[in-house]
């Protein structure tokens, strides 16, 4: 499910997960209860940045909770290893 960045202040968000999906491309998710939701801009498009600090600045204006960085490597899959959480 998607959540707009301007609606985040009204939710009980436990944490923000900024995911590095490419070398310099970041998208963000919020955890509300047991569910994780992708954050969108005001137009409904997935919020993406090419700068981690820019993403943090955008989100710090909307929420005040813990931030985590998630980085997944395609290398593990290429050599036959299972994906690690």
Buried (B, 14 or more C-beta within 10 A) or exposed (E): EEBBBEEBEEBEBEBBBBBBEEEEEBBBBBBBEEEEBBBBEEEEEEBBBEEEEEBBEBBEEBBEBEBEEBEEEEEEEEEEEEEEE
